[in-house]
Amino acid sequence: MTYGTAFAPPPLGGARPDARTAALIALIHAVKLHALAFPDDLSPQLKIRTASIASGQWASDAVRTAVHEVLLAVLGMKTTPRITTAS
């Protein structure tokens, strides 16, 4: 399944995407899913353009923070020693 064709023009075409498309691109950029969303174009320019679109998008910052917090929680669960008692 390819989603890249729906989003290809706004990221690289230089045209300003509408608000919904910009939010989706910001989310893709925040979770670093460029290769999944744009499998036909993995150029450095794509990441630069998505970063440009993502800047100023609250969704991008919110998702990045949420993903970071989840990763920290998972890491905390894995590194916390478990105390077991034998009965």
All heavy atoms as a GROMACS GRO file, in nm:
protein
  637
    1MET      N    1   0.084  -0.116   0.000
    1MET     CA    2   0.000   0.000   0.000
    1MET      C    3   0.089   0.124   0.000
    1MET      O    4   0.179   0.135   0.080
    1MET     CB    5  -0.088  -0.003   0.124
    1MET     CG    6  -0.181   0.111   0.132
    1MET     SD    7  -0.287   0.115   0.281
    1MET     CE    8  -0.339  -0.051   0.300
    2THR      N    9   0.065   0.214  -0.091
    2THR     CA   10   0.146   0.334  -0.103
    2THR      C   11   0.060   0.457  -0.078
    2THR      O   12  -0.045   0.473  -0.137
    2THR     CB   13   0.208   0.343  -0.244
    2THR    OG1   14   0.288   0.230  -0.263
    2THR    CG2   15   0.290   0.468  -0.260
    3TYR      N   16   0.108   0.543   0.011
    3TYR     CA   17   0.039   0.668   0.041
    3TYR      C   18   0.110   0.787  -0.023
    3TYR      O   19   0.057   0.895  -0.024
    3TYR     CB   20   0.033   0.690   0.192
    3TYR     CG   21  -0.041   0.582   0.264
    3TYR    CD1   22   0.027   0.481   0.330
    3TYR    CD2   23  -0.179   0.579   0.264
    3TYR    CE1   24  -0.042   0.380   0.396
    3TYR    CE2   25  -0.249   0.479   0.328
    3TYR     CZ   26  -0.179   0.380   0.394
    3TYR     OH   27  -0.246   0.281   0.458
    4GLY      N   28   0.229   0.766  -0.074
    4GLY     CA   29   0.312   0.874  -0.125
    4GLY      C   30   0.251   0.955  -0.236
    4GLY      O   31   0.273   1.074  -0.246
    5THR      N   32   0.174   0.892  -0.322
    5THR     CA   33   0.120   0.965  -0.436
    5THR      C   34   0.023   1.075  -0.392
    5THR      O   35   0.014   1.177  -0.456
    5THR     CB   36   0.049   0.869  -0.533
    5THR    OG1   37  -0.050   0.796  -0.460
    5THR    CG2   38   0.148   0.773  -0.596
    6ALA      N   39  -0.046   1.056  -0.283
    6ALA     CA   40  -0.140   1.158  -0.237
    6ALA      C   41  -0.069   1.280  -0.180
    6ALA      O   42  -0.123   1.389  -0.182
    6ALA     CB   43  -0.233   1.099  -0.131
    7PHE      N   44   0.053   1.262  -0.129
    7PHE     CA   45   0.122   1.371  -0.064
    7PHE      C   46   0.242   1.423  -0.141
    7PHE      O   47   0.308   1.514  -0.097
    7PHE     CB   48   0.169   1.328   0.075
    7PHE     CG   49   0.057   1.287   0.164
    7PHE    CD1   50   0.046   1.156   0.209
    7PHE    CD2   51  -0.039   1.377   0.203
    7PHE    CE1   52  -0.057   1.118   0.292
    7PHE    CE2   53  -0.144   1.340   0.285
    7PHE     CZ   54  -0.152   1.210   0.330
    8ALA      N   55   0.277   1.362  -0.254
    8ALA     CA   56   0.399   1.398  -0.324
    8ALA      C   57   0.406   1.545  -0.366
    8ALA      O   58   0.507   1.609  -0.342
    8ALA     CB   59   0.420   1.307  -0.445
    9PRO      N   60   0.303   1.603  -0.427
    9PRO     CA   61   0.317   1.742  -0.470
    9PRO      C   62   0.343   1.844  -0.358
    9PRO      O   63   0.434   1.923  -0.369
    9PRO     CB   64   0.186   1.771  -0.542
    9PRO     CG   65   0.139   1.638  -0.587
    9PRO     CD   66   0.182   1.543  -0.479
   10PRO      N   67   0.269   1.842  -0.247
   10PRO     CA   68   0.296   1.946  -0.147
   10PRO      C   69   0.436   1.944  -0.087
   10PRO      O   70   0.498   2.049  -0.081
   10PRO     CB   71   0.189   1.921  -0.039
   10PRO     CG   72   0.081   1.851  -0.111
   10PRO     CD   73   0.149   1.767  -0.216
   11PRO      N   74   0.491   1.828  -0.048
   11PRO     CA   75   0.623   1.835   0.014
   11PRO      C   76   0.734   1.884  -0.077
   11PRO      O   77   0.815   1.963  -0.037
   11PRO     CB   78   0.651   1.692   0.058
   11PRO     CG   79   0.522   1.624   0.057
   11PRO     CD   80   0.436   1.696  -0.040
   12LEU      N   81   0.736   1.834  -0.200
   12LEU     CA   82   0.848   1.869  -0.287
   12LEU      C   83   0.815   1.974  -0.390
   12LEU      O   84   0.904   2.034  -0.446
   12LEU     CB   85   0.901   1.743  -0.356
   12LEU     CG   86   0.963   1.642  -0.261
   12LEU    CD1   87   1.012   1.521  -0.339
   12LEU    CD2   88   1.078   1.702  -0.184
   13GLY      N   89   0.689   1.996  -0.415
   13GLY     CA   90   0.651   2.089  -0.519
   13GLY      C   91   0.669   2.234  -0.480
   13GLY      O   92   0.664   2.322  -0.564
   14GLY      N   93   0.689   2.262  -0.353
   14GLY     CA   94   0.704   2.399  -0.309
   14GLY      C   95   0.572   2.469  -0.283
   14GLY      O   96   0.570   2.574  -0.223
   15ALA      N   97   0.462   2.409  -0.328
   15ALA     CA   98   0.332   2.468  -0.302
   15ALA      C   99   0.299   2.454  -0.154
   15ALA      O  100   0.340   2.358  -0.090
   15ALA     CB  101   0.225   2.398  -0.386
   16ARG      N  102   0.227   2.549  -0.102
   16ARG     CA  103   0.189   2.543   0.039
   16ARG      C  104   0.071   2.446   0.054
   16ARG      O  105  -0.034   2.465  -0.008
   16ARG     CB  106   0.150   2.682   0.086
   16ARG     CG  107   0.118   2.688   0.231
   16ARG     CD  108   0.082   2.829   0.273
   16ARG     NE  109   0.075   2.833   0.417
   16ARG     CZ  110   0.137   2.922   0.490
   16ARG    NH1  111   0.208   3.016   0.432
   16ARG    NH2  112   0.127   2.919   0.620
   17PRO      N  113   0.087   2.342   0.134
   17PRO     CA  114  -0.022   2.246   0.150
   17PRO      C  115  -0.135   2.304   0.235
   17PRO      O  116  -0.114   2.397   0.313
   17PRO     CB  117   0.044   2.128   0.223
   17PRO     CG  118   0.159   2.189   0.294
   17PRO     CD  119   0.205   2.304   0.210
   18ASP      N  120  -0.255   2.248   0.218
   18ASP     CA  121  -0.366   2.293   0.302
   18ASP      C  122  -0.340   2.248   0.446
   18ASP      O  123  -0.247   2.172   0.473
   18ASP     CB  124  -0.500   2.242   0.249
   18ASP     CG  125  -0.510   2.090   0.248
   18ASP    OD1  126  -0.455   2.024   0.338
   18ASP    OD2  127  -0.573   2.037   0.155
   19ALA      N  128  -0.422   2.294   0.538
   19ALA     CA  129  -0.398   2.269   0.681
   19ALA      C  130  -0.399   2.121   0.715
   19ALA      O  131  -0.316   2.074   0.794
   19ALA     CB  132  -0.503   2.344   0.764
   20ARG      N  133  -0.492   2.045   0.658
   20ARG     CA  134  -0.500   1.902   0.688
   20ARG      C  135  -0.378   1.827   0.636
   20ARG      O  136  -0.321   1.743   0.706
   20ARG     CB  137  -0.628   1.844   0.629
   20ARG     CG  138  -0.752   1.893   0.701
   20ARG     CD  139  -0.879   1.848   0.634
   20ARG     NE  140  -0.883   1.702   0.628
   20ARG     CZ  141  -0.980   1.636   0.569
   20ARG    NH1  142  -1.080   1.701   0.512
   20ARG    NH2  143  -0.979   1.504   0.567
   21THR      N  144  -0.336   1.858   0.515
   21THR     CA  145  -0.219   1.792   0.457
   21THR      C  146  -0.094   1.831   0.536
   21THR      O  147  -0.009   1.746   0.563
   21THR     CB  148  -0.204   1.829   0.309
   21THR    OG1  149  -0.324   1.793   0.240
   21THR    CG2  150  -0.086   1.758   0.246
   22ALA      N  151  -0.083   1.957   0.574
   22ALA     CA  152   0.032   2.002   0.652
   22ALA      C  153   0.038   1.929   0.786
   22ALA      O  154   0.146   1.890   0.831
   22ALA     CB  155   0.026   2.153   0.674
   23ALA      N  156  -0.078   1.909   0.849
   23ALA     CA  157  -0.081   1.836   0.976
   23ALA      C  158  -0.036   1.692   0.958
   23ALA      O  159   0.041   1.640   1.039
   23ALA     CB  160  -0.221   1.841   1.036
   24LEU      N  161  -0.081   1.627   0.851
   24LEU     CA  162  -0.038   1.489   0.824
   24LEU      C  163   0.112   1.482   0.798
   24LEU      O  164   0.181   1.393   0.847
   24LEU     CB  165  -0.114   1.432   0.705
   24LEU     CG  166  -0.259   1.395   0.732
   24LEU    CD1  167  -0.329   1.359   0.601
   24LEU    CD2  168  -0.267   1.280   0.829
   25ILE      N  169   0.162   1.576   0.720
   25ILE     CA  170   0.306   1.578   0.691
   25ILE      C  171   0.385   1.604   0.819
   25ILE      O  172   0.490   1.544   0.842
   25ILE     CB  173   0.337   1.683   0.583
   25ILE    CG1  174   0.280   1.635   0.449
   25ILE    CG2  175   0.487   1.708   0.570
   25ILE    CD1  176   0.281   1.739   0.340
   26ALA      N  177   0.333   1.690   0.905
   26ALA     CA  178   0.399   1.718   1.033
   26ALA      C  179   0.405   1.592   1.118
   26ALA      O  180   0.507   1.563   1.182
   26ALA     CB  181   0.327   1.830   1.106
   27LEU      N  182   0.298   1.515   1.120
   27LEU     CA  183   0.296   1.391   1.197
   27LEU      C  184   0.394   1.290   1.139
   27LEU      O  185   0.468   1.224   1.213
   27LEU     CB  186   0.156   1.332   1.200
   27LEU     CG  187   0.053   1.412   1.278
   27LEU    CD1  188  -0.085   1.352   1.262
   27LEU    CD2  189   0.091   1.423   1.424
   28ILE      N  190   0.396   1.278   1.008
   28ILE     CA  191   0.491   1.187   0.941
   28ILE      C  192   0.634   1.226   0.978
   28ILE      O  193   0.718   1.142   1.009
   28ILE     CB  194   0.470   1.189   0.789
   28ILE    CG1  195   0.339   1.119   0.754
   28ILE    CG2  196   0.588   1.125   0.716
   28ILE    CD1  197   0.291   1.144   0.612
   29HIS      N  198   0.662   1.355   0.975
   29HIS     CA  199   0.796   1.404   1.008
   29HIS      C  200   0.829   1.380   1.155
   29HIS      O  201   0.940   1.340   1.188
   29HIS     CB  202   0.807   1.553   0.973
   29HIS     CG  203   0.941   1.609   1.002
   29HIS    ND1  204   1.051   1.582   0.925
   29HIS    CD2  205   0.984   1.690   1.102
   29HIS    CE1  206   1.157   1.643   0.976
   29HIS    NE2  207   1.118   1.710   1.084
   30ALA      N  208   0.732   1.403   1.244
   30ALA     CA  209   0.756   1.389   1.387
   30ALA      C  210   0.793   1.247   1.426
   30ALA      O  211   0.878   1.227   1.513
   30ALA     CB  212   0.633   1.434   1.466
   31VAL      N  213   0.732   1.149   1.362
   31VAL     CA  214   0.760   1.010   1.398
   31VAL      C  215   0.857   0.944   1.299
   31VAL      O  216   0.878   0.824   1.304
   31VAL     CB  217   0.630   0.927   1.413
   31VAL    CG1  218   0.550   0.975   1.531
   31VAL    CG2  219   0.548   0.930   1.286
   32LYS      N  220   0.913   1.026   1.212
   32LYS     CA  221   1.016   0.981   1.118
   32LYS      C  222   0.971   0.863   1.031
   32LYS      O  223   1.040   0.763   1.019
   32LYS     CB  224   1.145   0.947   1.193
   32LYS     CG  225   1.206   1.067   1.262
   32LYS     CD  226   1.330   1.027   1.339
   32LYS     CE  227   1.403   1.143   1.402
   32LYS     NZ  228   1.330   1.240   1.473
   33LEU      N  229   0.854   0.878   0.971
   33LEU     CA  230   0.801   0.774   0.883
   33LEU      C  231   0.806   0.817   0.736
   33LEU      O  232   0.720   0.780   0.657
   33LEU     CB  233   0.657   0.738   0.923
   33LEU     CG  234   0.643   0.665   1.054
   33LEU    CD1  235   0.497   0.640   1.087
   33LEU    CD2  236   0.719   0.534   1.051
   34HIS      N  237   0.908   0.893   0.700
   34HIS     CA  238   0.922   0.940   0.562
   34HIS      C  239   0.924   0.824   0.464
   34HIS      O  240   0.860   0.829   0.360
   34HIS     CB  241   1.051   1.022   0.546
   34HIS     CG  242   1.060   1.139   0.637
   34HIS    ND1  243   1.111   1.128   0.765
   34HIS    CD2  244   1.025   1.268   0.621
   34HIS    CE1  245   1.106   1.247   0.823
   34HIS    NE2  246   1.054   1.334   0.738
   35ALA      N  247   1.000   0.720   0.495
   35ALA     CA  248   1.015   0.607   0.402
   35ALA      C  249   0.883   0.532   0.382
   35ALA      O  250   0.856   0.483   0.273
   35ALA     CB  251   1.122   0.510   0.453
   36LEU      N  252   0.800   0.526   0.485
   36LEU     CA  253   0.672   0.458   0.473
   36LEU      C  254   0.572   0.542   0.394
   36LEU      O  255   0.501   0.491   0.308
   36LEU     CB  256   0.615   0.428   0.612
   36LEU     CG  257   0.483   0.353   0.615
   36LEU    CD1  258   0.498   0.213   0.554
   36LEU    CD2  259   0.432   0.342   0.757
   37ALA      N  260   0.570   0.671   0.420
   37ALA     CA  261   0.474   0.760   0.355
   37ALA      C  262   0.516   0.797   0.213
   37ALA      O  263   0.431   0.818   0.126
   37ALA     CB  264   0.456   0.886   0.436
   38PHE      N  265   0.646   0.807   0.189
   38PHE     CA  266   0.697   0.849   0.058
   38PHE      C  267   0.801   0.749   0.008
   38PHE      O  268   0.919   0.782  -0.004
   38PHE     CB  269   0.761   0.988   0.068
   38PHE     CG  270   0.670   1.093   0.127
   38PHE    CD1  271   0.690   1.136   0.257
   38PHE    CD2  272   0.567   1.146   0.053
   38PHE    CE1  273   0.608   1.233   0.313
   38PHE    CE2  274   0.484   1.243   0.108
   38PHE     CZ  275   0.504   1.286   0.238
   39PRO      N  276   0.761   0.625  -0.021
   39PRO     CA  277   0.859   0.522  -0.057
   39PRO      C  278   0.932   0.549  -0.188
   39PRO      O  279   1.041   0.497  -0.209
   39PRO     CB  280   0.775   0.395  -0.066
   39PRO     CG  281   0.637   0.442  -0.095
   39PRO     CD  282   0.625   0.575  -0.025
   40ASP      N  283   0.874   0.631  -0.273
   40ASP     CA  284   0.937   0.658  -0.403
   40ASP      C  285   1.040   0.770  -0.399
   40ASP      O  286   1.108   0.795  -0.497
   40ASP     CB  287   0.830   0.691  -0.507
   40ASP     CG  288   0.734   0.575  -0.530
   40ASP    OD1  289   0.776   0.459  -0.510
   40ASP    OD2  290   0.618   0.601  -0.566
   41ASP      N  291   1.049   0.839  -0.287
   41ASP     CA  292   1.142   0.952  -0.277
   41ASP      C  293   1.202   0.957  -0.138
   41ASP      O  294   1.138   1.001  -0.044
   41ASP     CB  295   1.071   1.083  -0.308
   41ASP     CG  296   1.167   1.200  -0.309
   41ASP    OD1  297   1.288   1.180  -0.290
   41ASP    OD2  298   1.120   1.313  -0.329
   42LEU      N  299   1.324   0.912  -0.125
   42LEU     CA  300   1.392   0.915   0.004
   42LEU      C  301   1.508   1.014   0.002
   42LEU      O  302   1.607   0.998   0.073
   42LEU     CB  303   1.442   0.774   0.040
   42LEU     CG  304   1.331   0.669   0.053
   42LEU    CD1  305   1.390   0.533   0.082
   42LEU    CD2  306   1.232   0.708   0.160
   43SER      N  307   1.493   1.118  -0.078
   43SER     CA  308   1.599   1.218  -0.092
   43SER      C  309   1.609   1.304   0.034
   43SER      O  310   1.512   1.320   0.108
   43SER     CB  311   1.571   1.307  -0.212
   43SER     OG  312   1.456   1.386  -0.188
   44PRO      N  313   1.727   1.361   0.057
   44PRO     CA  314   1.743   1.453   0.170
   44PRO      C  315   1.650   1.574   0.159
   44PRO      O  316   1.606   1.628   0.258
   44PRO     CB  317   1.889   1.496   0.163
   44PRO     CG  318   1.958   1.393   0.081
   44PRO     CD  319   1.854   1.337  -0.012
   45GLN      N  320   1.618   1.614   0.035
   45GLN     CA  321   1.529   1.728   0.016
   45GLN      C  322   1.390   1.702   0.073
   45GLN      O  323   1.324   1.793   0.121
   45GLN     CB  324   1.517   1.764  -0.134
   45GLN     CG  325   1.641   1.823  -0.193
   45GLN     CD  326   1.743   1.717  -0.234
   45GLN    OE1  327   1.715   1.597  -0.232
   45GLN    NE2  328   1.863   1.759  -0.269
   46LEU      N  329   1.347   1.575   0.070
   46LEU     CA  330   1.215   1.541   0.124
   46LEU      C  331   1.212   1.568   0.274
   46LEU      O  332   1.118   1.630   0.325
   46LEU     CB  333   1.182   1.394   0.098
   46LEU     CG  334   1.051   1.347   0.159
   46LEU    CD1  335   0.934   1.410   0.087
   46LEU    CD2  336   1.041   1.196   0.154
   47LYS      N  337   1.316   1.528   0.346
   47LYS     CA  338   1.319   1.551   0.490
   47LYS      C  339   1.328   1.701   0.522
   47LYS      O  340   1.267   1.749   0.616
   47LYS     CB  341   1.434   1.475   0.555
   47LYS     CG  342   1.409   1.326   0.558
   47LYS     CD  343   1.517   1.253   0.631
   47LYS     CE  344   1.487   1.104   0.630
   47LYS     NZ  345   1.586   1.026   0.702
   48ILE      N  346   1.403   1.772   0.440
   48ILE     CA  347   1.415   1.917   0.460
   48ILE      C  348   1.280   1.984   0.439
   48ILE      O  349   1.238   2.069   0.517
   48ILE     CB  350   1.522   1.976   0.366
   48ILE    CG1  351   1.660   1.926   0.407
   48ILE    CG2  352   1.516   2.128   0.365
   48ILE    CD1  353   1.769   1.956   0.306
   49ARG      N  354   1.210   1.945   0.332
   49ARG     CA  355   1.080   2.005   0.301
   49ARG      C  356   0.975   1.969   0.406
   49ARG      O  357   0.896   2.054   0.447
   49ARG     CB  358   1.035   1.962   0.161
   49ARG     CG  359   0.903   2.021   0.119
   49ARG     CD  360   0.910   2.172   0.101
   49ARG     NE  361   0.782   2.218   0.051
   49ARG     CZ  362   0.718   2.324   0.097
   49ARG    NH1  363   0.771   2.398   0.191
   49ARG    NH2  364   0.601   2.358   0.048
   50THR      N  365   0.974   1.841   0.450
   50THR     CA  366   0.876   1.804   0.552
   50THR      C  367   0.906   1.876   0.684
   50THR      O  368   0.814   1.914   0.755
   50THR     CB  369   0.868   1.652   0.573
   50THR    OG1  370   0.996   1.601   0.607
   50THR    CG2  371   0.815   1.581   0.450
   51ALA      N  372   1.033   1.895   0.713
   51ALA     CA  373   1.071   1.971   0.834
   51ALA      C  374   1.021   2.114   0.823
   51ALA      O  375   0.972   2.172   0.921
   51ALA     CB  376   1.221   1.967   0.855
   52SER      N  377   1.033   2.171   0.704
   52SER     CA  378   0.987   2.308   0.681
   52SER      C  379   0.836   2.318   0.701
   52SER      O  380   0.787   2.412   0.764
   52SER     CB  381   1.025   2.351   0.540
   52SER     OG  382   0.964   2.471   0.506
   53ILE      N  383   0.763   2.221   0.649
   53ILE     CA  384   0.617   2.221   0.663
   53ILE      C  385   0.580   2.197   0.809
   53ILE      O  386   0.488   2.258   0.862
   53ILE     CB  387   0.554   2.114   0.571
   53ILE    CG1  388   0.572   2.155   0.425
   53ILE    CG2  389   0.406   2.094   0.604
   53ILE    CD1  390   0.536   2.047   0.325
   54ALA      N  391   0.655   2.108   0.876
   54ALA     CA  392   0.624   2.072   1.015
   54ALA      C  393   0.652   2.185   1.113
   54ALA      O  394   0.588   2.192   1.218
   54ALA     CB  395   0.703   1.949   1.056
   55SER      N  396   0.745   2.272   1.080
   55SER     CA  397   0.776   2.381   1.174
   55SER      C  398   0.654   2.469   1.192
   55SER      O  399   0.589   2.508   1.097
   55SER     CB  400   0.895   2.464   1.125
   55SER     OG  401   0.861   2.533   1.008
   56GLY      N  402   0.622   2.493   1.316
   56GLY     CA  403   0.505   2.574   1.345
   56GLY      C  404   0.376   2.495   1.355
   56GLY      O  405   0.272   2.551   1.385
   57GLN      N  406   0.382   2.366   1.331
   57GLN     CA  407   0.263   2.282   1.344
   57GLN      C  408   0.259   2.227   1.486
   57GLN      O  409   0.348   2.154   1.526
   57GLN     CB  410   0.268   2.165   1.244
   57GLN     CG  411   0.252   2.205   1.101
   57GLN     CD  412   0.108   2.242   1.068
   57GLN    OE1  413   0.015   2.184   1.120
   57GLN    NE2  414   0.092   2.340   0.982
   58TRP      N  415   0.157   2.260   1.561
   58TRP     CA  416   0.148   2.212   1.700
   58TRP      C  417   0.141   2.060   1.705
   58TRP      O  418   0.192   1.999   1.798
   58TRP     CB  419   0.029   2.274   1.771
   58TRP     CG  420  -0.101   2.226   1.716
   58TRP    CD1  421  -0.177   2.285   1.618
   58TRP    CD2  422  -0.171   2.106   1.752
   58TRP    NE1  423  -0.288   2.210   1.591
   58TRP    CE2  424  -0.287   2.099   1.672
   58TRP    CE3  425  -0.146   2.003   1.842
   58TRP    CZ2  426  -0.378   1.995   1.680
   58TRP    CZ3  427  -0.237   1.899   1.850
   58TRP    CH2  428  -0.352   1.895   1.772
   59ALA      N  429   0.080   1.998   1.606
   59ALA     CA  430   0.065   1.852   1.607
   59ALA      C  431   0.200   1.783   1.605
   59ALA      O  432   0.222   1.683   1.672
   59ALA     CB  433  -0.020   1.807   1.488
   60SER      N  434   0.292   1.837   1.528
   60SER     CA  435   0.426   1.778   1.520
   60SER      C  436   0.494   1.779   1.656
   60SER      O  437   0.549   1.678   1.699
   60SER     CB  438   0.509   1.856   1.418
   60SER     OG  439   0.640   1.806   1.412
   61ASP      N  440   0.490   1.892   1.724
   61ASP     CA  441   0.552   1.902   1.856
   61ASP      C  442   0.482   1.811   1.957
   61ASP      O  443   0.546   1.745   2.038
   61ASP     CB  444   0.549   2.046   1.905
   61ASP     CG  445   0.635   2.138   1.820
   61ASP    OD1  446   0.732   2.088   1.759
   61ASP    OD2  447   0.606   2.258   1.816
   62ALA      N  448   0.350   1.806   1.951
   62ALA     CA  449   0.274   1.724   2.045
   62ALA      C  450   0.303   1.576   2.025
   62ALA      O  451   0.323   1.502   2.121
   62ALA     CB  452   0.124   1.751   2.030
   63VAL      N  453   0.308   1.532   1.901
   63VAL     CA  454   0.336   1.391   1.873
   63VAL      C  455   0.479   1.357   1.913
   63VAL      O  456   0.504   1.252   1.974
   63VAL     CB  457   0.312   1.358   1.724
   63VAL    CG1  458   0.368   1.221   1.688
   63VAL    CG2  459   0.164   1.364   1.693
   64ARG      N  460   0.573   1.443   1.881
   64ARG     CA  461   0.712   1.417   1.916
   64ARG      C  462   0.725   1.403   2.068
   64ARG      O  463   0.791   1.312   2.118
   64ARG     CB  464   0.802   1.530   1.864
   64ARG     CG  465   0.949   1.503   1.882
   64ARG     CD  466   1.036   1.613   1.823
   64ARG     NE  467   1.017   1.628   1.680
   64ARG     CZ  468   0.958   1.733   1.622
   64ARG    NH1  469   0.914   1.833   1.694
   64ARG    NH2  470   0.945   1.740   1.492
   65THR      N  471   0.660   1.490   2.143
   65THR     CA  472   0.664   1.484   2.289
   65THR      C  473   0.599   1.355   2.340
   65THR      O  474   0.653   1.287   2.427
   65THR     CB  475   0.593   1.606   2.351
   65THR    OG1  476   0.660   1.724   2.306
   65THR    CG2  477   0.594   1.601   2.502
   66ALA      N  478   0.483   1.319   2.284
   66ALA     CA  479   0.414   1.197   2.327
   66ALA      C  480   0.496   1.073   2.297
   66ALA      O  481   0.509   0.984   2.382
   66ALA     CB  482   0.278   1.188   2.258
   67VAL      N  483   0.555   1.065   2.180
   67VAL     CA  484   0.638   0.950   2.145
   67VAL      C  485   0.759   0.942   2.238
   67VAL      O  486   0.794   0.834   2.287
   67VAL     CB  487   0.682   0.956   1.997
   67VAL    CG1  488   0.790   0.855   1.966
   67VAL    CG2  489   0.562   0.936   1.906
   68HIS      N  490   0.820   1.055   2.266
   68HIS     CA  491   0.935   1.059   2.356
   68HIS      C  492   0.896   1.009   2.496
   68HIS      O  493   0.968   0.930   2.557
   68HIS     CB  494   0.992   1.200   2.362
   68HIS     CG  495   1.110   1.215   2.451
   68HIS    ND1  496   1.233   1.162   2.420
   68HIS    CD2  497   1.124   1.277   2.570
   68HIS    CE1  498   1.318   1.189   2.517
   68HIS    NE2  499   1.254   1.260   2.610
   69GLU      N  500   0.781   1.055   2.545
   69GLU     CA  501   0.736   1.013   2.678
   69GLU      C  502   0.704   0.865   2.683
   69GLU      O  503   0.733   0.796   2.781
   69GLU     CB  504   0.617   1.098   2.721
   69GLU     CG  505   0.656   1.241   2.754
   69GLU     CD  506   0.538   1.331   2.784
   69GLU    OE1  507   0.422   1.282   2.778
   69GLU    OE2  508   0.561   1.449   2.813
   70VAL      N  509   0.644   0.812   2.578
   70VAL     CA  510   0.614   0.668   2.573
   70VAL      C  511   0.744   0.588   2.572
   70VAL      O  512   0.758   0.487   2.644
   70VAL     CB  513   0.527   0.633   2.450
   70VAL    CG1  514   0.521   0.483   2.428
   70VAL    CG2  515   0.387   0.689   2.468
   71LEU      N  516   0.841   0.632   2.493
   71LEU     CA  517   0.969   0.561   2.490
   71LEU      C  518   1.037   0.563   2.625
   71LEU      O  519   1.094   0.463   2.669
   71LEU     CB  520   1.060   0.621   2.382
   71LEU     CG  521   1.018   0.594   2.238
   71LEU    CD1  522   1.109   0.670   2.142
   71LEU    CD2  523   1.020   0.447   2.207
   72LEU      N  524   1.032   0.676   2.694
   72LEU     CA  525   1.090   0.684   2.827
   72LEU      C  526   1.019   0.591   2.925
   72LEU      O  527   1.082   0.525   3.008
   72LEU     CB  528   1.087   0.827   2.880
   72LEU     CG  529   1.185   0.925   2.815
   72LEU    CD1  530   1.164   1.066   2.871
   72LEU    CD2  531   1.328   0.880   2.836
   73ALA      N  532   0.887   0.584   2.915
   73ALA     CA  533   0.810   0.495   3.003
   73ALA      C  534   0.845   0.349   2.977
   73ALA      O  535   0.864   0.272   3.071
   73ALA     CB  536   0.661   0.519   2.984
   74VAL      N  537   0.855   0.312   2.851
   74VAL     CA  538   0.890   0.174   2.817
   74VAL      C  539   1.031   0.143   2.864
   74VAL      O  540   1.056   0.037   2.922
   74VAL     CB  541   0.875   0.150   2.665
   74VAL    CG1  542   0.936   0.017   2.624
   74VAL    CG2  543   0.729   0.157   2.625
   75LEU      N  544   1.122   0.234   2.843
   75LEU     CA  545   1.259   0.215   2.888
   75LEU      C  546   1.263   0.202   3.041
   75LEU      O  547   1.333   0.117   3.094
   75LEU     CB  548   1.348   0.331   2.843
   75LEU     CG  549   1.495   0.322   2.880
   75LEU    CD1  550   1.558   0.199   2.815
   75LEU    CD2  551   1.567   0.447   2.836
   76GLY      N  552   1.184   0.283   3.109
   76GLY     CA  553   1.177   0.275   3.254
   76GLY      C  554   1.124   0.142   3.303
   76GLY      O  555   1.172   0.086   3.401
   77MET      N  556   1.026   0.087   3.232
   77MET     CA  557   0.972  -0.043   3.270
   77MET      C  558   1.074  -0.154   3.250
   77MET      O  559   1.081  -0.248   3.326
   77MET     CB  560   0.845  -0.075   3.189
   77MET     CG  561   0.726   0.010   3.228
   77MET     SD  562   0.570  -0.039   3.151
   77MET     CE  563   0.611  -0.055   2.980
   78LYS      N  564   1.155  -0.142   3.147
   78LYS     CA  565   1.254  -0.246   3.118
   78LYS      C  566   1.373  -0.241   3.213
   78LYS      O  567   1.436  -0.342   3.238
   78LYS     CB  568   1.303  -0.234   2.974
   78LYS     CG  569   1.200  -0.276   2.874
   78LYS     CD  570   1.259  -0.279   2.736
   78LYS     CE  571   1.159  -0.340   2.642
   78LYS     NZ  572   1.220  -0.426   2.546
   79THR      N  573   1.405  -0.123   3.263
   79THR     CA  574   1.525  -0.110   3.347
   79THR      C  575   1.495  -0.112   3.496
   79THR      O  576   1.586  -0.121   3.576
   79THR     CB  577   1.601   0.019   3.313
   79THR    OG1  578   1.515   0.131   3.336
   79THR    CG2  579   1.650   0.019   3.170
   80THR      N  580   1.367  -0.103   3.533
   80THR     CA  581   1.332  -0.107   3.675
   80THR      C  582   1.346  -0.250   3.726
   80THR      O  583   1.287  -0.342   3.669
   80THR     CB  584   1.187  -0.059   3.695
   80THR    OG1  585   1.175   0.073   3.641
   80THR    CG2  586   1.149  -0.058   3.841
   81PRO      N  587   1.423  -0.269   3.831
   81PRO     CA  588   1.437  -0.405   3.884
   81PRO      C  589   1.304  -0.454   3.941
   81PRO      O  590   1.228  -0.377   4.000
   81PRO     CB  591   1.542  -0.391   3.993
   81PRO     CG  592   1.553  -0.248   4.022
   81PRO     CD  593   1.500  -0.172   3.904
   82ARG      N  594   1.279  -0.578   3.919
   82ARG     CA  595   1.155  -0.636   3.969
   82ARG      C  596   1.184  -0.714   4.097
   82ARG      O  597   1.279  -0.790   4.104
   82ARG     CB  598   1.095  -0.728   3.865
   82ARG     CG  599   1.058  -0.649   3.742
   82ARG     CD  600   0.989  -0.731   3.644
   82ARG     NE  601   0.966  -0.646   3.526
   82ARG     CZ  602   0.886  -0.677   3.430
   82ARG    NH1  603   0.821  -0.789   3.433
   82ARG    NH2  604   0.871  -0.597   3.329
   83ILE      N  605   1.099  -0.691   4.193
   83ILE     CA  606   1.114  -0.761   4.321
   83ILE      C  607   1.012  -0.874   4.324
   83ILE      O  608   0.892  -0.849   4.307
   83ILE     CB  609   1.093  -0.665   4.439
   83ILE    CG1  610   1.195  -0.552   4.432
   83ILE    CG2  611   1.099  -0.740   4.570
   83ILE    CD1  612   1.172  -0.443   4.533
   84THR      N  613   1.060  -0.992   4.343
   84THR     CA  614   0.970  -1.106   4.351
   84THR      C  615   0.982  -1.168   4.488
   84THR      O  616   1.089  -1.167   4.549
   84THR     CB  617   1.001  -1.210   4.244
   84THR    OG1  618   1.136  -1.253   4.260
   84THR    CG2  619   0.984  -1.153   4.104
   85THR      N  620   0.874  -1.216   4.535
   85THR     CA  621   0.877  -1.281   4.665
   85THR      C  622   0.837  -1.427   4.649
   85THR      O  623   0.753  -1.460   4.567
   85THR     CB  624   0.780  -1.214   4.764
   85THR    OG1  625   0.648  -1.218   4.709
   85THR    CG2  626   0.819  -1.069   4.790
   86ALA      N  627   0.902  -1.508   4.723
   86ALA     CA  628   0.869  -1.650   4.720
   86ALA      C  629   0.780  -1.680   4.838
   86ALA      O  630   0.803  -1.635   4.950
   86ALA     CB  631   0.996  -1.734   4.725
   87SER      N  632   0.674  -1.754   4.814
   87SER     CA  633   0.586  -1.785   4.926
   87SER      C  634   0.599  -1.929   4.967
   87SER      O  635   0.650  -2.012   4.908
   87SER     CB  636   0.442  -1.754   4.895
   87SER     OG  637   0.405  -1.777   4.764
   0.00000   0.00000   0.00000
